[in-house]
Amino acid sequence: RNMKRRIFAVLMATVMTVGMSATVWADSAGDNGEIAFIPPDMTSPYYAMIIEGAEPTAEAAGYKLNVQSPSTSTSYDEQVQILENMISKGVKAICICTHDASSILNAVEKANEAGIPVIVFNTLEDLPSEDVDVYAYVGYDPWEGGVMSADYIADKIGDSGDIAVLEGLEGFNNTERIEGFVDQIEKKHPDIKIVASQAADWEREKGYSVAQNIMQANPDVKAFFAASDEMAIGAAQAMKDDGVDGIVTIGIDGNSATMDSIDEGVTTASLDTDPYNIGVTAVEKAIDAIDGKEIDDNKVIVPCFIVDKDNVADYLK
């Protein structure tokens, strides 16, 4: 883990756009064949950290990791084309994450027909069809992430007062994170009131502006829970720029940029979903599938944990 930040910087320097605007990351030679790795985009540092874990895991097992993504996270047709190209190429396994599970169903069925195992990463939600076979789903528990974030905020603000929520784009992870958070607040922290819950679309800039607007309308807000780190950083920076002190800000992801922001005293905390180990585990399961190993439970949960000023130094070395 100590090498992750340096590896991240190298990876970010290798990004390039080719073909149909798909982003391709550095490949590694492998005698055992290729494993396709298809995130929904390369704009988020979260997926860069997943690849940090995935690439050396593939290399160590003698596989070439062929990493491609569509140009944006909503370019679903583009992602399907990448997936179908990987099938035609005859890769040994496919690891994929998408924000629109229904869009990849036909392509996953083609992979099944070709005998190529499929691993879905960064979610534990089944693909919405009984006609497709997924060897494993690898990810953290987003509901539990929301619960842990709620308890953290409650502890930091004295278990009472007004708070606000910044939502991401619609989808499984956003829904589970938000609902886990809200449910825990209502059940365990009844003296805390959520006075605003607004979308900021996973983006730092929108997190900044939405948090400002919420704070102007609700000046007694003590904390912001953001469904992603980028939105939390935006909210925290808005509070700093506006000279508002003492506001707790926590997001979910565990990005390197967030660790820097926590270290600098801007963002309060992150619920680290350990994207590095999501990448490691996804490739490990791909290799298990290639080797024909049976799996007892195809939901593989990677634990998550809180990072704040008390332990952030462990993630900056």
C-alpha atoms as a printed R data frame, in Angstrom:
    type eleno elety resid chain resno       x       y       z
1   ATOM     1    CA   ARG     A     1   0.000   0.000   0.000
2   ATOM     2    CA   ASN     A     2   2.926   2.339   0.599
3   ATOM     3    CA   MET     A     3   3.712   2.343  -3.120
4   ATOM     4    CA   LYS     A     4   0.160   3.097  -4.215
5   ATOM     5    CA   ARG     A     5   0.456   6.862  -4.522
6   ATOM     6    CA   ARG     A     6   3.610   6.664  -6.666
7   ATOM     7    CA   ILE     A     7   2.051   3.976  -8.861
8   ATOM     8    CA   PHE     A     8  -1.059   6.149  -9.208
9   ATOM     9    CA   ALA     A     9   1.000   9.059 -10.513
10  ATOM    10    CA   VAL     A    10   2.609   6.833 -13.129
11  ATOM    11    CA   LEU     A    11  -0.731   5.415 -14.196
12  ATOM    12    CA   MET     A    12  -2.287   8.846 -14.575
13  ATOM    13    CA   ALA     A    13   0.594   9.824 -16.847
14  ATOM    14    CA   THR     A    14  -0.103   6.901 -19.168
15  ATOM    15    CA   VAL     A    15  -3.705   7.713 -20.001
16  ATOM    16    CA   MET     A    16  -4.349   8.123 -23.706
17  ATOM    17    CA   THR     A    17  -7.392   8.197 -25.949
18  ATOM    18    CA   VAL     A    18  -7.522   5.893 -28.947
19  ATOM    19    CA   GLY     A    19  -9.916   4.278 -31.401
20  ATOM    20    CA   MET     A    20 -13.495   5.101 -30.545
21  ATOM    21    CA   SER     A    21 -12.437   7.481 -27.761
22  ATOM    22    CA   ALA     A    22 -11.891   4.589 -25.376
23  ATOM    23    CA   THR     A    23  -9.248   5.199 -22.756
24  ATOM    24    CA   VAL     A    24  -6.494   2.594 -22.693
25  ATOM    25    CA   TRP     A    25  -4.111   2.123 -19.808
26  ATOM    26    CA   ALA     A    26  -0.684   0.551 -19.941
27  ATOM    27    CA   ASP     A    27  -0.770  -3.159 -20.727
28  ATOM    28    CA   SER     A    28   1.622  -5.725 -19.311
29  ATOM    29    CA   ALA     A    29   3.081  -8.700 -21.099
30  ATOM    30    CA   GLY     A    30   1.697 -12.076 -20.078
31  ATOM    31    CA   ASP     A    31   2.399 -15.574 -21.264
32  ATOM    32    CA   ASN     A    32  -0.919 -16.966 -20.044
33  ATOM    33    CA   GLY     A    33  -3.103 -14.687 -22.158
34  ATOM    34    CA   GLU     A    34  -5.161 -11.577 -21.549
35  ATOM    35    CA   ILE     A    35  -7.682 -10.572 -18.940
36  ATOM    36    CA   ALA     A    36  -9.987  -7.759 -20.039
37  ATOM    37    CA   PHE     A    37 -10.581  -5.042 -17.445
38  ATOM    38    CA   ILE     A    38 -13.364  -2.587 -18.318
39  ATOM    39    CA   PRO     A    39 -14.242   0.205 -15.863
40  ATOM    40    CA   PRO     A    40 -17.028   2.672 -16.714
41  ATOM    41    CA   ASP     A    41 -14.609   5.597 -17.155
42  ATOM    42    CA   MET     A    42 -11.138   6.903 -16.369
43  ATOM    43    CA   THR     A    43 -12.155  10.351 -15.118
44  ATOM    44    CA   SER     A    44 -12.427   9.254 -11.491
45  ATOM    45    CA   PRO     A    45  -9.278   8.571  -9.456
46  ATOM    46    CA   TYR     A    46 -11.280   5.760  -7.859
47  ATOM    47    CA   TYR     A    47 -10.943   3.558 -10.932
48  ATOM    48    CA   ALA     A    48  -7.257   4.428 -11.212
49  ATOM    49    CA   MET     A    49  -6.777   2.968  -7.746
50  ATOM    50    CA   ILE     A    50  -8.726  -0.157  -8.684
51  ATOM    51    CA   ILE     A    51  -6.403  -0.626 -11.657
52  ATOM    52    CA   GLU     A    52  -3.390  -0.109  -9.378
53  ATOM    53    CA   GLY     A    53  -4.428  -3.278  -7.596
54  ATOM    54    CA   ALA     A    54  -5.562  -5.198 -10.649
55  ATOM    55    CA   GLU     A    55  -2.553  -4.744 -12.919
56  ATOM    56    CA   PRO     A    56   0.258  -6.168 -10.737
57  ATOM    57    CA   THR     A    57  -2.027  -9.013  -9.652
58  ATOM    58    CA   ALA     A    58  -2.472 -10.045 -13.278
59  ATOM    59    CA   GLU     A    59   1.230  -9.614 -14.031
60  ATOM    60    CA   ALA     A    60   2.246 -11.778 -11.077
61  ATOM    61    CA   ALA     A    61   0.097 -14.599 -12.424
62  ATOM    62    CA   GLY     A    62   1.484 -14.277 -15.947
63  ATOM    63    CA   TYR     A    63  -1.477 -12.507 -17.549
64  ATOM    64    CA   LYS     A    64  -1.645  -9.367 -19.629
65  ATOM    65    CA   LEU     A    65  -4.240  -6.947 -18.249
66  ATOM    66    CA   ASN     A    66  -5.983  -5.241 -21.155
67  ATOM    67    CA   VAL     A    67  -7.652  -2.190 -19.606
68  ATOM    68    CA   GLN     A    68 -10.072  -0.122 -21.660
69  ATOM    69    CA   SER     A    69 -12.969   2.157 -20.826
70  ATOM    70    CA   PRO     A    70 -15.548   4.204 -22.698
71  ATOM    71    CA   SER     A    71 -14.873   7.924 -22.955
72  ATOM    72    CA   THR     A    72 -17.525   8.744 -20.324
73  ATOM    73    CA   SER     A    73 -19.361   6.750 -17.673
74  ATOM    74    CA   THR     A    74 -22.642   7.164 -19.571
75  ATOM    75    CA   SER     A    75 -21.241   6.021 -22.942
76  ATOM    76    CA   TYR     A    76 -22.950   2.673 -22.559
77  ATOM    77    CA   ASP     A    77 -22.936   1.670 -26.232
78  ATOM    78    CA   GLU     A    78 -19.214   2.354 -26.313
79  ATOM    79    CA   GLN     A    79 -18.635   0.132 -23.301
80  ATOM    80    CA   VAL     A    80 -20.652  -2.666 -24.890
81  ATOM    81    CA   GLN     A    81 -18.527  -2.376 -28.040
82  ATOM    82    CA   ILE     A    82 -15.354  -2.689 -25.967
83  ATOM    83    CA   LEU     A    83 -16.807  -5.749 -24.252
84  ATOM    84    CA   GLU     A    84 -17.748  -7.378 -27.557
85  ATOM    85    CA   ASN     A    85 -14.306  -6.613 -28.988
86  ATOM    86    CA   MET     A    86 -12.716  -8.364 -26.019
87  ATOM    87    CA   ILE     A    87 -14.913 -11.403 -26.627
88  ATOM    88    CA   SER     A    88 -13.918 -11.472 -30.306
89  ATOM    89    CA   LYS     A    89 -10.281 -11.193 -29.278
90  ATOM    90    CA   GLY     A    90 -10.647 -14.322 -27.174
91  ATOM    91    CA   VAL     A    91  -9.533 -12.966 -23.790
92  ATOM    92    CA   LYS     A    92  -9.311 -15.490 -20.952
93  ATOM    93    CA   ALA     A    93 -11.678 -13.583 -18.620
94  ATOM    94    CA   ILE     A    94 -13.550 -10.283 -18.414
95  ATOM    95    CA   CYS     A    95 -13.764  -7.965 -15.409
96  ATOM    96    CA   ILE     A    96 -16.310  -5.187 -15.884
97  ATOM    97    CA   CYS     A    97 -17.993  -2.376 -13.964
98  ATOM    98    CA   THR     A    98 -20.875  -0.402 -15.434
99  ATOM    99    CA   HIS     A    99 -23.366   2.209 -14.280
100 ATOM   100    CA   ASP     A   100 -26.084   0.606 -16.428
101 ATOM   101    CA   ALA     A   101 -26.243  -3.137 -15.813
102 ATOM   102    CA   SER     A   102 -29.019  -3.719 -18.334
103 ATOM   103    CA   SER     A   103 -26.862  -2.337 -21.155
104 ATOM   104    CA   ILE     A   104 -24.285  -5.148 -20.943
105 ATOM   105    CA   LEU     A   105 -26.632  -8.133 -20.639
106 ATOM   106    CA   ASN     A   106 -26.499  -9.223 -24.284
107 ATOM   107    CA   ALA     A   107 -22.724  -8.898 -24.391
108 ATOM   108    CA   VAL     A   108 -22.301 -10.863 -21.156
109 ATOM   109    CA   GLU     A   109 -24.497 -13.592 -22.647
110 ATOM   110    CA   LYS     A   110 -22.131 -13.673 -25.649
111 ATOM   111    CA   ALA     A   111 -19.202 -14.054 -23.263
112 ATOM   112    CA   ASN     A   112 -21.000 -16.953 -21.585
113 ATOM   113    CA   GLU     A   113 -21.543 -18.599 -24.977
114 ATOM   114    CA   ALA     A   114 -17.851 -18.150 -25.772
115 ATOM   115    CA   GLY     A   115 -16.862 -19.759 -22.478
116 ATOM   116    CA   ILE     A   116 -15.235 -16.575 -21.161
117 ATOM   117    CA   PRO     A   117 -15.849 -16.086 -17.420
118 ATOM   118    CA   VAL     A   118 -17.197 -12.705 -16.312
119 ATOM   119    CA   ILE     A   119 -16.451 -10.911 -13.039
120 ATOM   120    CA   VAL     A   120 -18.442  -7.788 -12.164
121 ATOM   121    CA   PHE     A   121 -16.515  -5.453  -9.872
122 ATOM   122    CA   ASN     A   122 -17.409  -2.528  -7.628
123 ATOM   123    CA   THR     A   123 -20.929  -3.807  -7.013
124 ATOM   124    CA   LEU     A   124 -22.623  -6.713  -5.279
125 ATOM   125    CA   GLU     A   125 -25.890  -6.275  -7.210
126 ATOM   126    CA   ASP     A   126 -26.864  -9.135  -9.532
127 ATOM   127    CA   LEU     A   127 -27.162  -8.334 -13.215
128 ATOM   128    CA   PRO     A   128 -30.892  -7.972 -13.944
129 ATOM   129    CA   SER     A   129 -31.310 -11.240 -15.859
130 ATOM   130    CA   GLU     A   130 -31.364 -14.928 -15.011
131 ATOM   131    CA   ASP     A   131 -30.060 -15.715 -18.503
132 ATOM   132    CA   VAL     A   132 -26.495 -14.582 -17.799
133 ATOM   133    CA   ASP     A   133 -23.824 -16.194 -15.669
134 ATOM   134    CA   VAL     A   134 -21.425 -14.115 -13.560
135 ATOM   135    CA   TYR     A   135 -18.641 -15.990 -11.795
136 ATOM   136    CA   ALA     A   136 -18.276 -13.397  -9.026
137 ATOM   137    CA   TYR     A   137 -19.360  -9.938  -7.913
138 ATOM   138    CA   VAL     A   138 -16.551  -8.111  -6.112
139 ATOM   139    CA   GLY     A   139 -17.085  -4.972  -4.071
140 ATOM   140    CA   TYR     A   140 -17.665  -3.371  -0.717
141 ATOM   141    CA   ASP     A   141 -21.073  -3.229   0.985
142 ATOM   142    CA   PRO     A   142 -22.410   0.253   0.124
143 ATOM   143    CA   TRP     A   143 -25.242   0.030   2.662
144 ATOM   144    CA   GLU     A   144 -22.750  -0.685   5.431
145 ATOM   145    CA   GLY     A   145 -20.662   2.209   4.148
146 ATOM   146    CA   GLY     A   146 -23.618   4.523   4.669
147 ATOM   147    CA   VAL     A   147 -24.189   3.121   8.152
148 ATOM   148    CA   MET     A   148 -20.544   3.637   9.150
149 ATOM   149    CA   SER     A   149 -20.613   7.200   7.808
150 ATOM   150    CA   ALA     A   150 -23.755   7.979   9.809
151 ATOM   151    CA   ASP     A   151 -22.184   6.724  13.022
152 ATOM   152    CA   TYR     A   152 -19.022   8.720  12.337
153 ATOM   153    CA   ILE     A   153 -20.925  11.970  11.819
154 ATOM   154    CA   ALA     A   154 -23.051  11.333  14.918
155 ATOM   155    CA   ASP     A   155 -19.909  10.888  17.007
156 ATOM   156    CA   LYS     A   156 -18.294  14.034  15.639
157 ATOM   157    CA   ILE     A   157 -21.269  16.377  16.116
158 ATOM   158    CA   GLY     A   158 -22.431  15.124  19.506
159 ATOM   159    CA   ASP     A   159 -25.315  13.003  18.186
160 ATOM   160    CA   SER     A   160 -27.641  15.956  17.535
161 ATOM   161    CA   GLY     A   161 -28.156  18.808  15.095
162 ATOM   162    CA   ASP     A   162 -28.827  19.532  11.426
163 ATOM   163    CA   ILE     A   163 -26.928  17.776   8.644
164 ATOM   164    CA   ALA     A   164 -27.088  17.604   4.846
165 ATOM   165    CA   VAL     A   165 -26.587  14.924   2.191
166 ATOM   166    CA   LEU     A   166 -24.987  15.189  -1.251
167 ATOM   167    CA   GLU     A   167 -26.248  12.504  -3.628
168 ATOM   168    CA   GLY     A   168 -24.529  11.003  -6.664
169 ATOM   169    CA   LEU     A   169 -26.038   9.827  -9.927
170 ATOM   170    CA   GLU     A   170 -28.898   7.354  -9.710
171 ATOM   171    CA   GLY     A   171 -27.840   3.728  -9.429
172 ATOM   172    CA   PHE     A   172 -27.197   0.872  -7.028
173 ATOM   173    CA   ASN     A   173 -24.198   2.344  -5.209
174 ATOM   174    CA   ASN     A   174 -25.770   5.758  -4.721
175 ATOM   175    CA   THR     A   175 -29.065   4.281  -3.525
176 ATOM   176    CA   GLU     A   176 -27.459   1.848  -1.106
177 ATOM   177    CA   ARG     A   177 -25.048   4.435   0.323
178 ATOM   178    CA   ILE     A   178 -27.756   7.036   0.858
179 ATOM   179    CA   GLU     A   179 -30.386   4.638   2.181
180 ATOM   180    CA   GLY     A   180 -27.921   2.966   4.546
181 ATOM   181    CA   PHE     A   181 -26.951   6.386   5.879
182 ATOM   182    CA   VAL     A   182 -30.507   7.670   6.247
183 ATOM   183    CA   ASP     A   183 -31.756   4.450   7.829
184 ATOM   184    CA   GLN     A   184 -28.994   4.522  10.446
185 ATOM   185    CA   ILE     A   185 -29.637   8.185  11.269
186 ATOM   186    CA   GLU     A   186 -33.362   7.537  11.715
187 ATOM   187    CA   LYS     A   187 -32.915   4.367  13.791
188 ATOM   188    CA   LYS     A   188 -29.869   5.138  15.908
189 ATOM   189    CA   HIS     A   189 -29.508   8.927  15.934
190 ATOM   190    CA   PRO     A   190 -33.029  10.426  16.231
191 ATOM   191    CA   ASP     A   191 -31.763  13.829  17.407
192 ATOM   192    CA   ILE     A   192 -29.965  14.374  14.106
193 ATOM   193    CA   LYS     A   193 -32.082  15.972  11.367
194 ATOM   194    CA   ILE     A   194 -31.330  15.741   7.661
195 ATOM   195    CA   VAL     A   195 -32.439  19.176   6.481
196 ATOM   196    CA   ALA     A   196 -31.329  18.864   2.847
197 ATOM   197    CA   SER     A   197 -30.501  16.063   0.407
198 ATOM   198    CA   GLN     A   198 -29.516  17.168  -3.075
199 ATOM   199    CA   ALA     A   199 -27.767  15.685  -6.098
200 ATOM   200    CA   ALA     A   200 -24.217  16.731  -6.959
201 ATOM   201    CA   ASP     A   201 -23.673  13.981  -9.553
202 ATOM   202    CA   TRP     A   202 -20.404  12.577  -8.091
203 ATOM   203    CA   GLU     A   203 -18.603  15.808  -9.099
204 ATOM   204    CA   ARG     A   204 -16.338  18.013  -6.977
205 ATOM   205    CA   GLU     A   205 -17.487  21.236  -8.629
206 ATOM   206    CA   LYS     A   206 -21.148  20.424  -8.076
207 ATOM   207    CA   GLY     A   207 -20.409  19.349  -4.529
208 ATOM   208    CA   TYR     A   208 -18.901  22.785  -4.015
209 ATOM   209    CA   SER     A   209 -21.856  24.749  -5.381
210 ATOM   210    CA   VAL     A   210 -24.595  22.547  -3.935
211 ATOM   211    CA   ALA     A   211 -23.007  22.671  -0.476
212 ATOM   212    CA   GLN     A   212 -22.817  26.456  -0.663
213 ATOM   213    CA   ASN     A   213 -26.495  26.671  -1.569
214 ATOM   214    CA   ILE     A   214 -27.496  24.278   1.195
215 ATOM   215    CA   MET     A   215 -25.458  26.203   3.759
216 ATOM   216    CA   GLN     A   216 -27.014  29.510   2.748
217 ATOM   217    CA   ALA     A   217 -30.498  28.053   3.217
218 ATOM   218    CA   ASN     A   218 -29.555  26.077   6.336
219 ATOM   219    CA   PRO     A   219 -26.862  27.962   8.269
220 ATOM   220    CA   ASP     A   220 -27.079  25.593  11.259
221 ATOM   221    CA   VAL     A   221 -25.868  22.560   9.301
222 ATOM   222    CA   LYS     A   222 -23.100  20.820  11.224
223 ATOM   223    CA   ALA     A   223 -22.078  18.162   8.714
224 ATOM   224    CA   PHE     A   224 -22.223  17.009   5.108
225 ATOM   225    CA   PHE     A   225 -22.423  13.366   4.139
226 ATOM   226    CA   ALA     A   226 -21.478  12.924   0.490
227 ATOM   227    CA   ALA     A   227 -22.052   9.688  -1.404
228 ATOM   228    CA   SER     A   228 -18.605  10.118  -2.992
229 ATOM   229    CA   ASP     A   229 -15.271  11.594  -1.980
230 ATOM   230    CA   GLU     A   230 -15.202  14.066  -4.841
231 ATOM   231    CA   MET     A   231 -18.451  15.669  -3.660
232 ATOM   232    CA   ALA     A   232 -17.151  15.714  -0.078
233 ATOM   233    CA   ILE     A   233 -13.974  17.494  -1.158
234 ATOM   234    CA   GLY     A   234 -16.102  20.055  -2.993
235 ATOM   235    CA   ALA     A   235 -18.272  20.667   0.057
236 ATOM   236    CA   ALA     A   236 -15.257  20.919   2.349
237 ATOM   237    CA   GLN     A   237 -13.509  23.380   0.032
238 ATOM   238    CA   ALA     A   238 -16.677  25.479  -0.168
239 ATOM   239    CA   MET     A   239 -16.804  25.720   3.614
240 ATOM   240    CA   LYS     A   240 -13.136  26.694   3.737
241 ATOM   241    CA   ASP     A   241 -13.502  29.334   1.021
242 ATOM   242    CA   ASP     A   242 -16.565  30.795   2.728
243 ATOM   243    CA   GLY     A   243 -14.786  30.916   6.088
244 ATOM   244    CA   VAL     A   244 -17.189  28.472   7.736
245 ATOM   245    CA   ASP     A   245 -15.356  26.506  10.414
246 ATOM   246    CA   GLY     A   246 -16.163  23.288  12.229
247 ATOM   247    CA   ILE     A   247 -18.276  21.597   9.543
248 ATOM   248    CA   VAL     A   248 -17.770  17.826   9.359
249 ATOM   249    CA   THR     A   249 -17.420  16.464   5.815
250 ATOM   250    CA   ILE     A   250 -17.209  12.788   4.946
251 ATOM   251    CA   GLY     A   251 -17.400  11.026   1.587
252 ATOM   252    CA   ILE     A   252 -17.180   7.460   0.387
253 ATOM   253    CA   ASP     A   253 -14.392   6.041  -1.825
254 ATOM   254    CA   GLY     A   254 -10.901   6.347  -0.362
255 ATOM   255    CA   ASN     A   255  -9.266   8.292  -3.192
256 ATOM   256    CA   SER     A   256  -5.692   9.580  -2.969
257 ATOM   257    CA   ALA     A   257  -6.891  13.152  -3.457
258 ATOM   258    CA   THR     A   258  -9.132  12.772  -0.444
259 ATOM   259    CA   MET     A   259  -6.250  11.567   1.696
260 ATOM   260    CA   ASP     A   260  -4.360  14.729   0.727
261 ATOM   261    CA   SER     A   261  -7.393  16.865   1.581
262 ATOM   262    CA   ILE     A   262  -7.770  15.164   4.970
263 ATOM   263    CA   ASP     A   263  -4.062  15.622   5.661
264 ATOM   264    CA   GLU     A   264  -4.355  19.307   4.782
265 ATOM   265    CA   GLY     A   265  -7.249  19.710   7.227
266 ATOM   266    CA   VAL     A   266  -9.881  20.465   4.587
267 ATOM   267    CA   THR     A   267 -12.025  17.319   4.283
268 ATOM   268    CA   THR     A   268 -12.769  15.613   7.598
269 ATOM   269    CA   ALA     A   269 -12.894  11.942   6.608
270 ATOM   270    CA   SER     A   270 -13.431   9.292   3.964
271 ATOM   271    CA   LEU     A   271 -15.105   5.917   4.142
272 ATOM   272    CA   ASP     A   272 -12.344   4.039   2.350
273 ATOM   273    CA   THR     A   273 -13.903   1.272   0.255
274 ATOM   274    CA   ASP     A   274 -10.396  -0.016  -0.496
275 ATOM   275    CA   PRO     A   275 -10.490   0.250  -4.302
276 ATOM   276    CA   TYR     A   276  -6.955  -1.117  -4.515
277 ATOM   277    CA   ASN     A   277  -8.086  -4.436  -3.030
278 ATOM   278    CA   ILE     A   278 -11.234  -4.434  -5.140
279 ATOM   279    CA   GLY     A   279  -8.880  -4.494  -8.142
280 ATOM   280    CA   VAL     A   280  -6.709  -7.191  -6.591
281 ATOM   281    CA   THR     A   281  -9.683  -9.367  -5.689
282 ATOM   282    CA   ALA     A   282 -11.446  -8.953  -9.034
283 ATOM   283    CA   VAL     A   283  -8.393 -10.246 -10.898
284 ATOM   284    CA   GLU     A   284  -7.839 -13.024  -8.369
285 ATOM   285    CA   LYS     A   285 -11.394 -14.212  -8.977
286 ATOM   286    CA   ALA     A   286 -10.874 -13.958 -12.732
287 ATOM   287    CA   ILE     A   287  -7.848 -16.241 -12.412
288 ATOM   288    CA   ASP     A   288  -9.835 -18.650 -10.216
289 ATOM   289    CA   ALA     A   289 -12.508 -18.762 -12.913
290 ATOM   290    CA   ILE     A   290  -9.936 -19.389 -15.643
291 ATOM   291    CA   ASP     A   291  -8.523 -22.228 -13.526
292 ATOM   292    CA   GLY     A   292 -11.972 -23.756 -13.140
293 ATOM   293    CA   LYS     A   293 -12.190 -23.334  -9.379
294 ATOM   294    CA   GLU     A   294 -15.648 -23.607  -7.861
295 ATOM   295    CA   ILE     A   295 -16.859 -20.683  -5.772
296 ATOM   296    CA   ASP     A   296 -19.083 -21.138  -2.710
297 ATOM   297    CA   ASP     A   297 -20.493 -17.593  -2.686
298 ATOM   298    CA   ASN     A   298 -20.241 -15.360  -5.730
299 ATOM   299    CA   LYS     A   299 -20.634 -12.197  -3.630
300 ATOM   300    CA   VAL     A   300 -17.103 -11.277  -2.536
301 ATOM   301    CA   ILE     A   301 -17.113  -8.415  -0.030
302 ATOM   302    CA   VAL     A   302 -14.045  -6.208   0.422
303 ATOM   303    CA   PRO     A   303 -14.125  -4.530   3.884
304 ATOM   304    CA   CYS     A   304 -14.252  -0.746   4.175
305 ATOM   305    CA   PHE     A   305 -13.018   1.553   6.962
306 ATOM   306    CA   ILE     A   306 -12.868   5.179   8.091
307 ATOM   307    CA   VAL     A   307  -9.841   7.364   7.383
308 ATOM   308    CA   ASP     A   308  -9.503  10.744   9.117
309 ATOM   309    CA   LYS     A   309  -6.756  12.921  10.599
310 ATOM   310    CA   ASP     A   310  -5.993  10.255  13.215
311 ATOM   311    CA   ASN     A   311  -4.837   7.625  10.705
312 ATOM   312    CA   VAL     A   312  -4.435   9.391   7.359
313 ATOM   313    CA   ALA     A   313  -0.634   9.338   7.698
314 ATOM   314    CA   ASP     A   314  -0.771   5.602   7.086
315 ATOM   315    CA   TYR     A   315  -2.085   6.312   3.574
316 ATOM   316    CA   LEU     A   316   0.329   9.087   2.645
317 ATOM   317    CA   LYS     A   317   3.633   7.202   2.913
